[in-house]
Amino acid sequence: MRGIFTALMTSFTENGEINEEGLREIVRHNLDQCQVDGLYVNGSTGENFMISTQEKKQIFKIVKDEVGEKAKLIAQIGSINIKEAIELANYATDLGYDAISAVTPFYYQFDFDEIYDYYNTIINSVDNKMIIYSIPALTGVNINLEQFGKLFENEKIIGVKFTAPDFFLLERIRHRFPNKIIYSGFDEMFLSAAVLNVDGAIGSTFNINGQRAKQIFQLAQNGKIEEARAIQKTTNDLISEVLDNGLYQTLKGILQYKGVDAGYCRKPLKSLTDNQKKKAEEIAEEYL
């Protein structure tokens, strides 16, 4: 399960329906052009928190059908509706997903005992492995080192997608739990995580920039830090342009420009404006 995983985008039609062929094109682009090692399906980048349970199942099924055994698949099934999370976990497992992942429960300011029960209830209800999805900036949930240790006591909880800028905590997790999987979650900070010996990364911009992410990872593993830093610098130039123009809209606009039917964003996210579309094309020309 080491390597570079794309946080997969979802293609929607203009009226918000899942665009199956467009989704399949995004999958093929990631595998064939970006050459990533796997896909992280129905995460934030897939606009997961704006779609129904049945739509999530539809996406899991389409992606697995398109990928087959060509890459590893992680299913993000997290929900503050724990029944939905368990249902999705079992559905993805039955499809053959290699692992499941769950965002920390959010909004209601759950205490750690509740978070602990959430993860253990889900993973003990399914025959699979769990990757914790920790993204404090969006959930407001911070897990400390001792709490990670408590969660990792369950052998089925095999690691974490660590989307936080706390490199002290990241180093402490790596040191304390050498046999657990750690994925870096901030694309713009990947090199900083890679030198701390993470096992890979899961990122939104890998939908267009996966090859550079693989280069950073490989160079860091080989101790070629200056070469990796140069590629991270180019990557961050790209990321800055994308963020300034609107993250998801611009990524989809770039994919469209590259001939991939990435479709529209699901409301309430805005659609790509003409100016954003023009800028997305300019970014593609400059960096890709």
N, C-alpha and C positions, 0 to 999 in steps of 0.2 A: 504493500500500500504506500510505499515511498514514491515521491515524484511530484509532478506539476498537474494539478487538477483545475480545470476551468469551472468557475461558478457560472453555470450555463444560463444563457438568456432564453427567454421564451418568445416566440413570434405570435403576435396577435393580429387579427384582422382589424380594420378601421372601426368596426362596431364592437370590438372587444372579445371576439371568439378566438379560441386557439386555432392557429394556422398550422395544421399538421405538416404539410410539405415544407413550410418555412422552418419549422422546428427541426425537421430532419436535415434541412440544408445547413442550419447552424451546427448541428452535431457533426455532420461530415466535414464542414470547414474546420472545426476544432481538431478533429482527428487527422485529417489529410493535410491541411495547410499549417495549422498551429502546432501540430504534432505533440499534443499534450498526452500525458499518461492516463488521465481519467477525467471524469466529469462529476461535478457536485450539483445534483439536480434538485430544483425547487428550493433554492436558497433565496436570499434577498434579491439577488440579481435576476432571478427568474420571476420576480414580482409575486412571490409565493403568498404573501400576506393579503393579497387582493383577489385571490381565487378560491373557488369552492373545493370541498373535499373531492368531489367527482372529477373536477378539472385537474386536481393534483394527481389523481390516479391515472387519468388519461395521459398526462405528461410523462409520468413514470413509465407507462407502458410503451408509448411511442419511442422514447429514448432507448429503452432496453431493446426494443425490436430493431432499431437502427444500429445500435452498437454491437449487439450480440456479445461475442467474447473478445472483441477487439481492444477493449480498454476497461479499466476498473470503474465501477460506478458507486457513488455514495448518495443515498437518498436522504434529503433533509425533510424530516417528518414532524419537526417540533411545532407545538401549538399549545396555547394555554387551555384548550379543550383537550384534556388528556385522553379521552375516548377516541377523538379523532387521531391523535398522535399514535396510539396503539393500533388503530385500524390501518393507518397508512404504513406503519412499521411492518405489520404482517403482510400487507399487500406488496410492498416493495421487496420484502424478503422472498415471498413466493415467486416473484418475477425473476429473482436471481441477483439482486443487488448485493454487492460485496460487503457493504456496511450501511448502517443508518447513522444519521446525525440529528441532533435536536438543539435548537436554540434554547437558551435559558428562558424559563417562564418569566414574562414581563408584565408590565402595567400595574399589577396589584401589589408591588413591593413585597414579594414573597420572601420569607426568611430562609436561612440555609436549610433548616430541617425540611421545609416544604420543597426546596429545590432538590435536595438529596432524595426525597421520596419520589419526586417527579421522574428523575432519571432512572432510579432503580425500578419503579413500577413499569416504565416503558420497556426497559431492556430485559427485565425478567418475564415479560409477556411475549417475547419473540425469540426465535432461534437465530440471532445475528449478533453483530458487534456494534458498539456505540461510540461515536465521536461527539464529544461535547462541543457545542458551538457557542463560544464566548465572545460577545461583541458589546462590551459595556457602554460604548457611546450611544448605541441605539436602544439597548434594553434597560440601562441603568443598573445592571446587575454585575457586581464585582465578586469574583471568587478568589480567595486568597490561597496561599500555598498549602496550608493545613487542610483547607476545605477540598482542594484538588486531591490531596492525599486520601481524604475520606471517600471521595467519589471513586478514586482509582482502586480502592479495595475490592470493588466488584471487577473480577477479571474480564467481564464482558464489556466494560467501559475501557476502551483501548487507547484513547487519546483525546486530543482537543484541537479544534480549529481556533487558534489564538489570534483574534482580531483586536489587538490593543497595542498601544505604543509603550507599554511597561516592559522594557527589556531587562530590567532587574528581575522582575517576576518570571519572565520567560527563561532567563538563565537558571534561576532557582528550580523551576519545573524540570528543565532539561537535566540538571545535576541530580535532583532528587529521584526522578523517575526515568532512568535511561532506557527502559524497555517500553515506555509508552510512546505513541506516535504524536508528534507535534507538527501541525501545519501552520505556517505563517498566513495571516489573513489580510495584511495590508500590502498591496502590490508595491506601493511606493517605498516601503521599508523592508523589502524582501532581503536585500543583501545584508542588512543589519541583523536580521533573523537567521540568515543562512550561516553566518560566521559563528553563530551560537549552536550550530549543528542541529537545526530543525530537520524534519524528515521530508519536507516538501512545502508546497504552498497551494492555497486555494484562492483564486482571484477573478474578479470581474473582467479586468482588462485583458486577461488571457484569451478571451474570445477573439481578440485581434492581435495580441502581443505575446502569445504563448511561447513562441520560439525564443524570444529574448529572455523570458523567465527561465526557460530550461538552460540557457547559456549561463545566466547568473548563478544558478544552482550548481551546475557542473564546475564552473570556474572556482566558486567558493570552496567546493569540496576538494578541489585540487590545489588550494592555497594560492590561486592566482587572483588576488584581491584587487589589484589595480585594474586588471582587465575587466573584472566583474563590476568594479565601481564605474568604469566608463559606460558599460551597458546599462547599469542602473541609472546613470545620469541621463542617457537618452530616453530610457523608459520614463523617468520622471518628467522630462520635458513633454513627452507625449501625454502623460497623465494630467499634467497641469493644463494643457490645451483642452483635453477632454472634459475635465471638471469645470473649467471656465465656460464651456459651451453647453453643459448639461449632461450628466454622466450617462444615464441609460439611453436617452435620446441620441446622443452622439455615437455611442457604441453601435446602436442599431443603424444610424445613418452611415457609419463607416462600413458596416457589413453590407448594407444595400449597395453602396458604391463599389464594393468588391464583388458584387453579383450574387450575394446571399440574401434571400427573402426574409429579412429579420422582422419585417412588419412594423407594427405600432406598439406603443406602450399602453398598458391597461390604465384606464381612468381610475383615480383622479390624477395620475401622472399626465403631463401635457404631451401633445404630439410635437414632432419636430417642425419648427418654423422654417420658412424658406432661408432665412439668414443662418440658422443652425445647420441646415442641410448643406449650404454652401461651405460653411466653416468645416463641417465634418469631412467633406470631400477634400478640402485643402489639407486637413490633418492627415488624411489617408495618403495623399500625394507626397507629403513631406516625410512621413515616418514609416510608411508601410509599402 
